[in-house]
Amino acid sequence: MDNPFQRVQFDRTRGSKIRETIPTEIISLVQSFCYQEDDEARWLIALISDTGMRLAEAAGLLLSDLVLSHDYPHVIVQTHAWRSLKTRSSARTVPLVGSSLWAAQRILEEHSKSKFAFPRYNEGRDLTATNSASAALNKWLKKRTSSTYTIHGFRHSMRDRLRSIECPSEIIDQLGGWHTEGVGSQYGNGYSLINTHRWMSGIIIT
């Protein structure tokens, strides 16, 4: 029996927002502002800018999720009671390089009295205050860049930056926690930290 929906095509982009990516020169500018202002909110922006993490993922981190005493410093993105993950593939390990490594170092230096990487958005709360973080950081970003760029734009830019160095698509998906199409992607443990660190090192802005 023929499937009546077999030839029906769906426009997956309909109703979805087109998010603007952030050019490399603007990312570099923003990172320089983060170094200058050197506070908790700027560490969050810097961390996102060179990992491509979602804002909620980064804002809800524990200090113990930042692993610097390792040959390949990295952040562990995992579910917490105060901050869930968007999808199963969102759970991952992302190498820390460039500005994200600097941010992680500053966080661990300054927040020894809290278990949270970003106490401002978690202390005394049941859930990570992602919305208030988003509003504040986007306002700051708009003021510094005089444009409509948003914090989420760093995530889209990360995919483009990895593509520009010809990083394999499966590794890009693993680093960003994006779902990979195909049965094969459901098997195995993914690419090693040594491998992903090598590719992430290629996107450092100098």
The 8 nearest C-alpha neighbors of each residue, nearest first, counted from 0:
[[1, 2, 3, 5, 4, 6, 7, 8],
 [2, 0, 3, 5, 4, 6, 7, 8],
 [1, 3, 5, 4, 0, 6, 7, 8],
 [4, 2, 5, 1, 6, 7, 0, 8],
 [5, 3, 7, 2, 6, 8, 1, 9],
 [4, 6, 2, 3, 7, 1, 8, 9],
 [7, 5, 4, 8, 3, 2, 9, 1],
 [8, 6, 4, 5, 9, 3, 2, 10],
 [9, 7, 6, 10, 5, 4, 11, 3],
 [8, 10, 11, 7, 13, 12, 6, 4],
 [9, 11, 12, 13, 8, 14, 15, 7],
 [12, 10, 13, 9, 15, 14, 8, 16],
 [13, 11, 15, 10, 14, 16, 17, 9],
 [14, 12, 15, 11, 10, 16, 9, 17],
 [13, 15, 12, 16, 11, 10, 17, 9],
 [16, 14, 12, 13, 17, 11, 18, 10],
 [17, 15, 18, 14, 12, 13, 19, 11],
 [16, 18, 19, 15, 12, 20, 14, 13],
 [19, 17, 16, 20, 152, 155, 151, 149],
 [18, 20, 152, 17, 148, 21, 155, 149],
 [19, 21, 152, 156, 155, 18, 22, 153],
 [20, 22, 156, 152, 153, 25, 26, 19],
 [23, 21, 25, 24, 26, 20, 156, 27],
 [24, 22, 26, 25, 27, 21, 204, 156],
 [23, 25, 27, 26, 22, 28, 21, 29],
 [26, 24, 28, 27, 22, 23, 29, 21],
 [25, 27, 23, 29, 28, 24, 30, 22],
 [26, 28, 24, 30, 25, 29, 23, 31],
 [29, 27, 25, 31, 26, 30, 24, 32],
 [30, 28, 32, 26, 31, 27, 25, 33],
 [29, 31, 33, 27, 32, 28, 45, 26],
 [30, 32, 34, 28, 33, 29, 27, 35],
 [33, 31, 35, 29, 30, 34, 36, 28],
 [34, 32, 41, 30, 36, 31, 35, 37],
 [35, 33, 31, 37, 32, 36, 30, 41],
 [34, 36, 32, 33, 37, 31, 30, 38],
 [35, 37, 33, 34, 38, 32, 41, 31],
 [38, 36, 34, 35, 33, 41, 42, 39],
 [39, 37, 41, 40, 36, 42, 33, 34],
 [38, 40, 42, 41, 43, 117, 37, 106],
 [39, 41, 43, 42, 38, 44, 136, 117],
 [40, 42, 33, 44, 43, 38, 39, 37],
 [43, 41, 102, 45, 39, 40, 44, 46],
 [42, 44, 46, 40, 41, 45, 47, 39],
 [45, 43, 41, 47, 46, 42, 48, 40],
 [44, 46, 48, 42, 98, 47, 99, 43],
 [47, 45, 99, 43, 44, 48, 102, 49],
 [46, 48, 50, 44, 51, 52, 45, 49],
 [47, 49, 45, 153, 46, 50, 51, 44],
 [48, 50, 99, 47, 46, 51, 98, 97],
 [51, 49, 47, 52, 48, 46, 99, 93],
 [52, 50, 154, 47, 157, 153, 49, 48],
 [53, 51, 47, 50, 56, 154, 57, 54],
 [52, 54, 56, 55, 57, 51, 151, 154],
 [53, 55, 57, 56, 58, 52, 129, 151],
 [56, 54, 58, 57, 53, 129, 59, 82],
 [57, 55, 53, 54, 59, 58, 52, 60],
 [56, 58, 54, 55, 59, 60, 52, 53],
 [57, 59, 55, 60, 56, 54, 117, 120],
 [60, 58, 57, 56, 127, 82, 55, 61],
 [61, 59, 116, 57, 58, 64, 115, 62],
 [60, 62, 115, 116, 64, 63, 114, 59],
 [61, 63, 116, 64, 115, 65, 114, 60],
 [62, 64, 61, 65, 66, 114, 60, 116],
 [65, 63, 75, 61, 62, 74, 66, 60],
 [66, 64, 74, 63, 62, 73, 67, 75],
 [65, 67, 73, 72, 68, 74, 64, 69],
 [66, 68, 72, 69, 65, 73, 71, 104],
 [69, 67, 66, 72, 70, 71, 65, 73],
 [68, 70, 71, 72, 67, 66, 73, 65],
 [69, 71, 72, 68, 67, 193, 73, 192],
 [70, 72, 69, 73, 94, 196, 193, 192],
 [73, 71, 67, 69, 95, 66, 94, 70],
 [72, 74, 94, 95, 66, 93, 65, 71],
 [73, 75, 65, 93, 64, 92, 66, 76],
 [74, 76, 92, 64, 77, 91, 65, 93],
 [75, 77, 91, 90, 92, 74, 56, 64],
 [78, 76, 90, 75, 79, 91, 84, 89],
 [77, 79, 83, 84, 82, 80, 76, 90],
 [78, 80, 82, 81, 83, 77, 59, 60],
 [79, 81, 82, 83, 78, 126, 125, 127],
 [82, 80, 126, 79, 127, 125, 83, 59],
 [83, 81, 79, 80, 59, 127, 126, 78],
 [82, 84, 78, 79, 85, 81, 80, 77],
 [85, 83, 78, 86, 89, 82, 56, 77],
 [84, 86, 89, 83, 87, 88, 56, 90],
 [87, 85, 89, 88, 84, 90, 176, 178],
 [86, 88, 89, 90, 85, 84, 176, 178],
 [87, 89, 176, 86, 90, 178, 177, 91],
 [88, 90, 176, 86, 87, 91, 84, 85],
 [91, 89, 77, 76, 88, 87, 176, 84],
 [90, 92, 76, 89, 75, 93, 176, 77],
 [91, 93, 75, 74, 76, 73, 94, 174],
 [92, 94, 74, 73, 174, 95, 91, 75],
 [95, 93, 73, 196, 72, 96, 74, 71],
 [96, 94, 73, 100, 72, 99, 93, 74],
 [97, 95, 100, 99, 200, 94, 98, 49],
 [96, 98, 203, 99, 100, 101, 49, 95],
 [99, 97, 101, 100, 45, 49, 102, 96],
 [98, 100, 46, 102, 49, 101, 45, 95],
 [99, 101, 95, 96, 103, 98, 102, 97],
 [100, 102, 98, 104, 99, 103, 105, 97],
 [103, 101, 42, 99, 105, 100, 104, 46],
 [104, 102, 106, 100, 105, 101, 99, 107],
 [103, 105, 101, 107, 102, 106, 108, 100],
 [104, 106, 108, 102, 103, 107, 109, 101],
 [107, 105, 103, 109, 108, 104, 110, 102],
 [106, 108, 104, 105, 109, 110, 103, 111],
 [107, 109, 105, 106, 110, 104, 111, 103],
 [108, 110, 106, 107, 111, 105, 112, 104],
 [111, 109, 112, 107, 113, 106, 108, 116],
 [110, 112, 113, 109, 107, 108, 114, 62],
 [113, 111, 110, 114, 109, 115, 118, 107],
 [114, 112, 115, 111, 110, 118, 116, 62],
 [113, 115, 62, 61, 116, 112, 111, 63],
 [116, 114, 61, 117, 118, 113, 62, 60],
 [115, 117, 62, 61, 60, 118, 106, 114],
 [116, 118, 115, 119, 120, 58, 121, 39],
 [119, 117, 121, 122, 115, 120, 116, 113],
 [120, 118, 117, 121, 122, 39, 128, 40],
 [119, 121, 128, 118, 127, 117, 122, 58],
 [122, 120, 127, 118, 124, 119, 123, 128],
 [121, 123, 118, 124, 119, 120, 115, 113],
 [124, 122, 121, 125, 118, 120, 126, 119],
 [125, 123, 126, 121, 122, 127, 128, 120],
 [124, 126, 81, 123, 127, 121, 80, 122],
 [127, 125, 81, 124, 82, 128, 121, 80],
 [126, 128, 121, 129, 120, 59, 81, 82],
 [129, 127, 120, 130, 131, 126, 132, 121],
 [128, 130, 132, 55, 127, 131, 133, 58],
 [131, 129, 133, 132, 128, 134, 127, 135],
 [130, 132, 134, 133, 129, 128, 135, 120],
 [133, 131, 129, 135, 130, 134, 136, 128],
 [132, 134, 130, 136, 131, 135, 137, 129],
 [135, 133, 131, 137, 132, 136, 138, 130],
 [134, 136, 138, 132, 133, 137, 131, 139],
 [137, 135, 139, 133, 138, 134, 132, 140],
 [136, 138, 140, 139, 134, 149, 135, 133],
 [139, 137, 135, 141, 136, 140, 134, 142],
 [138, 140, 136, 142, 137, 141, 143, 135],
 [141, 139, 137, 143, 142, 138, 136, 144],
 [142, 140, 145, 138, 144, 146, 139, 143],
 [141, 143, 139, 140, 145, 144, 138, 146],
 [144, 142, 140, 141, 145, 139, 29, 32],
 [143, 145, 141, 146, 142, 140, 25, 29],
 [146, 144, 141, 142, 143, 147, 140, 148],
 [147, 145, 144, 141, 148, 142, 140, 143],
 [146, 148, 141, 149, 145, 19, 144, 140],
 [147, 149, 146, 152, 19, 141, 21, 150],
 [150, 148, 152, 151, 137, 147, 140, 141],
 [149, 151, 152, 153, 137, 148, 136, 54],
 [152, 150, 153, 149, 154, 53, 155, 54],
 [151, 153, 20, 155, 150, 154, 149, 21],
 [154, 152, 156, 48, 151, 155, 150, 51],
 [155, 153, 51, 157, 152, 156, 151, 52],
 [156, 154, 152, 157, 20, 158, 153, 159],
 [155, 157, 153, 20, 159, 154, 158, 21],
 [158, 156, 160, 154, 155, 159, 51, 153],
 [157, 159, 161, 156, 155, 160, 162, 171],
 [160, 158, 162, 156, 157, 161, 163, 155],
 [161, 159, 157, 163, 162, 158, 156, 202],
 [162, 160, 158, 163, 166, 159, 164, 157],
 [161, 163, 165, 159, 164, 160, 166, 158],
 [162, 164, 160, 161, 165, 159, 166, 202],
 [163, 165, 162, 161, 166, 160, 201, 202],
 [166, 164, 162, 163, 167, 161, 168, 160],
 [165, 167, 161, 162, 164, 168, 198, 171],
 [168, 166, 170, 169, 165, 171, 162, 161],
 [167, 169, 171, 170, 172, 166, 162, 165],
 [170, 168, 172, 171, 167, 173, 179, 184],
 [169, 171, 173, 172, 168, 167, 174, 166],
 [172, 170, 168, 174, 169, 173, 175, 167],
 [173, 171, 177, 169, 175, 170, 174, 176],
 [172, 174, 170, 176, 171, 175, 169, 177],
 [175, 173, 171, 172, 176, 93, 170, 91],
 [176, 174, 172, 177, 173, 171, 51, 52],
 [177, 175, 89, 88, 173, 174, 172, 178],
 [176, 178, 172, 175, 179, 88, 173, 89],
 [179, 177, 88, 180, 172, 176, 173, 89],
 [180, 178, 184, 172, 177, 181, 169, 173],
 [179, 181, 178, 184, 182, 183, 185, 169],
 [182, 180, 183, 184, 179, 185, 178, 186],
 [181, 183, 184, 185, 180, 186, 179, 187],
 [184, 182, 185, 181, 186, 180, 187, 179],
 [183, 185, 182, 186, 181, 179, 180, 187],
 [186, 184, 183, 182, 187, 181, 179, 188],
 [187, 185, 184, 183, 188, 182, 189, 181],
 [188, 186, 189, 185, 184, 183, 190, 191],
 [189, 187, 190, 186, 191, 185, 184, 173],
 [188, 190, 187, 191, 173, 186, 184, 170],
 [189, 191, 194, 195, 192, 188, 170, 173],
 [192, 190, 194, 193, 195, 189, 188, 196],
 [191, 193, 195, 194, 196, 190, 94, 71],
 [194, 192, 196, 191, 195, 197, 71, 190],
 [193, 195, 191, 197, 192, 196, 190, 198],
 [194, 196, 192, 198, 197, 193, 199, 191],
 [197, 195, 199, 193, 94, 198, 194, 192],
 [196, 198, 194, 200, 195, 199, 193, 201],
 [199, 197, 195, 201, 200, 196, 166, 194],
 [198, 200, 196, 201, 202, 197, 195, 94],
 [201, 199, 197, 198, 202, 203, 196, 96],
 [200, 202, 199, 198, 203, 197, 164, 161],
 [203, 201, 200, 199, 160, 204, 161, 198],
 [204, 202, 97, 201, 200, 205, 96, 199],
 [205, 203, 202, 27, 97, 23, 26, 98],
 [204, 203, 27, 97, 202, 98, 24, 23]]
